[in-house]
Amino acid sequence: MNAEDVIEVRDRLLAVGIDFWVEGGWGVDALLGEQTRPHDDVDLGVRMEDVDRICAALSEFERSDDEWPSSFVLRDARGRKVDCHPLTFDENGDGWQASRLGGPPHRWPATELEARGQIRGVEVPCISAALQLRWHVYLEFDDVDWEDIRRLCERLGLETPPELRKRPGFVAAKRAQLR
């Protein structure tokens, strides 16, 4: 998923009034204002009520619900992948994402959804650096994630959370095709 692909998805969603927040690897790069590595997908936080509209806006993409309701993945014939995380919003404006493992939902605080980043000079809505750090504390945290977090903390002057300080020493299988 290259920068032009991400910008195309951004433009198509914005054209039909769909809110989204770039997160994950592209979210880190957006906050840094530059692409630092290859990405196999773009991760987006989206509103639960917009799921059908997203699928319609990206109609050539095929939907997979393997991790529903935590996420759904859209893939097209060109191999582009959009990993969407549906959020249900409460009266405070906080988004809530179902847990992939069946535990309590994950909170996306409204204040952490106000960040803006840039991909190839184009502004994109994204999650905050603080929320990026929180979302990177997960079981499959690998050397690629570690490098993302190292860059983010170094560039933005943030303290690296203790759980993310040590390089894991492996690259997750999900990234094998990118190496």
N, C-alpha and C positions, 0 to 999 in steps of 0.2 A: 504494500500500500504506500505509494509515493506521495509526496507533498501535493502534487496536482490532483491526485485522486481524493485526498482529504479535502482540499479546497472545493472540488466539484461536489462532494457530499454536503459540505457546509452550505454551498450556494443553493443546492436543490432543497435542502431542509428549510433554510431561511426563506426561500421564495414562496413556500406554502405556510409560513408562520409557525414552524415547529421549533420549540425550545430544545436545546441540547447543551451538554457540557463535555468538552474533550477531556479525557483522562488517560491514565496509563502512559505508555511510552510517548505517544504523540502529545499527550498533555504535558509531560515533562519538557519535551522539545519546544512546545508552544510557549511555556513559561520562560524557557531559556532564549527564545527568539531565533532558534536555529535547529536544523536537523542534525543530530549527533550520531545517529546509527540507523540501519535499515529497520523497517517495521513491517510485520506481516498483516497487521490490521490497524484499525482505528477503534478505540474504545470510547463509547459515548454514554453518558447518563442522559436518560430521556424520560419524559412524562408517560406514565402508564396509559393515560387516556389517548396518547398520540401513537401508540404502537401500530394500529391499522393504517394511519395516515403516513407513517414512516415507510411502511411496506409499499404503500401506493406511490409515494414519492420516489422510491428506489425500486420500481416495479420489475426491473430486469434481474434483481437479486432474488435468490431463493432463500427462504427462511428455514432455519433449523431451531427447534425448541428443546434441544437436548438438556439444557440447564434452566428451563422455564420453571418458575417465574423469576428466578434470579437474573437471567439474561436470555437473549435470543440472538442468533447470529445470522447475518445476511451475507451471502456469497454470490458473486456473479461469474459468468463464463470466463472472464479475464483473470479470475483468481483473487479479485479484490474482496476484502472481508471487513464488515462493519459489525462490531460486537457491542450490542446495545444492552444497557442495564436499566430496566424500567423502574421508575420511582413513583411512589404514591405520596402526595404532599399533604401535610397536615395544616391546621389553621395558623401555625407559626411560620409556614413557608419552608419547613424542613422536609426533605425528601427521605423516603424510607424504601430500602431495597430488600427484597426477600433474600434470606440466606440460602446459598447454594447447598449447604449441608443440613438445612432444616432447623437451624437454631434461630435465635431472635433476629429480627431485621436489622440491617445496617443503616445508621442515621447519616444523612448527608445534610449537615447544617446549612441553613439558608445563607449565612454569612460566608460560607466556604464556596458558594456557587456564583460569586460576583467577580471572579478573576477574569482577566483577559490576557491572551497570549497572541503570538504571531507565528504563522506558518508561511514561509516565503513572502513575508511582508504583509500578509492578509490577516486581519484581526479575527480571532476565534474566541468564543466563550469557553472557559475551561474551569476546572476545579482549582482551588487554591493550592499553593505549595504545601501548606499544613495538611490538607486532606490527602494530597499525593503521598506524603510521608506516612499517614495513618493507613492508607490502602496498601502500601507496600509491606506491611507487617502481615505476611501470609505464608502458608506452608511451602509454596513453590518459589519463594524468594531465591533468586539465583544471582550469578555474577553479572548478568546483564542488568537486572534490577539494581544491584549494588552500585554499578557504575552510574546508572541514571540518578540514584539518590546522592551519590558522591558529588556529581556535577551540580545537581540542584542545590544542595546545601552549600557547596563551595561558592558558587556563583551568586546565590542570594543571601549569603551570610547566615545560614540557618544551622542550628545544632542538630547533628545527626542523632536520631533516637538510638538508645543503647542497643535495641534488638537488630538494628540495621548497620552497625559499625563494622562487624567482621565480614570479610568477603566469604561467601558460602563455599566457594571452591568447586562449583559445578555449573553447567548450563542446562536448564530444564529441557526435557525432550520436546516440549512444544515449540522450541526455537531451533531444532535441528535443521530444518529446511533453510534457515536464514544464514547458516554458518558455512 
